[in-house]
Amino acid sequence: MSGSAVNVPFLNLPAQHAPLKAAILEQMGKIFDNAGFIGGPNVTGFEEEFAAFVGSPHCVGVCSGTDALRFALTGLGVGHGDRVVTVPNTFIATTEAISQVGASIDFVDVEHDTALMDPQKLSDHLAAVFGKGPKDRRPKAIAPVHLYGQCADMTAIMELAKRYELKVLEDAAQAHGATHRGGSAGTLGHAAGFSFYPGKNLGACGEGGAVTTADPAVAETVRVLREHGQAVKNIHILEGYNGRLDAIQAAILRIKLPHLAGWNEARRAHSAKFDAAFAGVRGIRPITVKEHNVSSRHLYIVHVKNRETFRDTLAANGVGVGMHYPTPLHLQPCYKGLGLGAGSFPVAEELCSSLISLPMYPEMTQEQVQKVIDVSIKAVGSA
Ligand SMILES: Cc1ncc(COP(=O)(O)O)c(C=O)c1O
């Protein structure tokens, strides 16, 4: 054992829920008693409150972050035969959404220091496909991922989108409360998808998601899609989905939302301690957060050389770790048909083989933060 004997689980949702349990159970009881499980004041109330938190004119609650991305793409006019540019080092939901609206996935590589979409590579890629070659290689949209809670370079991405007349969908599933040059994640592109999966910075006690957008037409399409394509009852103007945010999840999210800013601050405080402790430690290098970004610190990620040994040492000392994500999407079996072998996106591939996620949640105690630091430094053999 290294440092204190305290264990540090990778995530500790019961610790977040303990002080909120009575309020959550009370709301669940009320909804159970009036059987208003679908729609109603908690859903509209949460949509208004989350729109205000993000600073977006519209928020539409949906069943998951994946639905949010899928519905938002349709709302942006992306469908069969279109191409959408995204990154290979994301959760598969990003690319599922692209494929499931009938579009093709068009990967570009990422920056080594942030693990985010590389604006230079995006620029080169767009210049190439809009320059020469068949028109059907030209994308219709870009879906940057605000990975680990840090916004992609939306200034550069929006400039390119304007130049080539592309729509931009932010994958903000990990970025509730993050900012880029003072603008909030969820207001930087043409639409954004958030996830309220339980472990996210704002998590439901089940599934949930939301689309934010400044475009009322996009919001309306998402509203219709989540409701089996009905604008009014029994008239299906589209073939839609069963994709609603349910009332119990909305009520729980309303209880949690007022805590989100404080929880994000706590994550940033823990991250600052990690950053300071790891500065100059050979063999361990945290992901860079650019000075013009405020990260929601959904995950705290470090590069290490020998990831398996590092992981085993942490586990042996009672510290949980994760990997986000060990295999880049272009090398996943389901995307074999894209014909993109190893070496296609070398930066993403290198990151996927060396990144490891340390425990990161607001409720970590100072003793737990110190334990993660001590064990990590020991694990890279620098202690
Ligand atoms: C980057 C990213 N995109 C999309 C999603 C999908 O969200 P959900 O699990 O709510 O469908 C997630 C979360 O799982 C995610 O991390």
The ligand as an SDF file (V2000), in Angstrom:
LIG
                    3D

 16 16  0  0  0  0  0  0  0  0999 V2000
  -18.6240   11.8580  -25.9920 C   0  0  0  0  0  0  0  0  0  0  0  0
  -19.9670   11.2070  -25.7850 C   0  0  0  0  0  0  0  0  0  0  0  0
  -20.8890   11.3240  -26.7440 N   0  0  0  0  0  0  0  0  0  0  0  0
  -22.1060   10.7840  -26.6080 C   0  0  0  0  0  0  0  0  0  0  0  0
  -22.4610   10.0730  -25.4770 C   0  0  0  0  0  0  0  0  0  0  0  0
  -23.7860    9.4000  -25.4400 C   0  0  0  0  0  0  0  0  0  0  0  0
  -24.5750    9.7090  -24.3560 O   0  0  0  0  0  0  0  0  0  0  0  0
  -25.6330    8.6590  -23.7940 P   0  0  0  0  0  0  0  0  0  0  0  0
  -24.8830    7.5610  -23.1230 O   0  0  0  0  0  0  0  0  0  0  0  0
  -26.4670    9.4790  -22.8500 O   0  0  0  0  0  0  0  0  0  0  0  0
  -26.4320    8.1710  -24.9480 O   0  0  0  0  0  0  0  0  0  0  0  0
  -21.5330    9.9500  -24.4410 C   0  0  0  0  0  0  0  0  0  0  0  0
  -21.8460    9.2820  -23.1710 C   0  0  0  0  0  0  0  0  0  0  0  0
  -22.0010    8.1500  -22.9650 O   0  0  0  0  0  0  0  0  0  0  0  0
  -20.2450   10.5180  -24.5980 C   0  0  0  0  0  0  0  0  0  0  0  0
  -19.3220   10.4130  -23.6460 O   0  0  0  0  0  0  0  0  0  0  0  0
  1  2  1  0
  2  3  1  0
  2 15  2  0
  3  4  2  0
  4  5  1  0
  5  6  1  0
  5 12  2  0
  6  7  1  0
  7  8  1  0
  8  9  2  0
  8 10  1  0
  8 11  1  0
 12 13  1  0
 12 15  1  0
 13 14  2  0
 15 16  1  0
M  END
$$$$
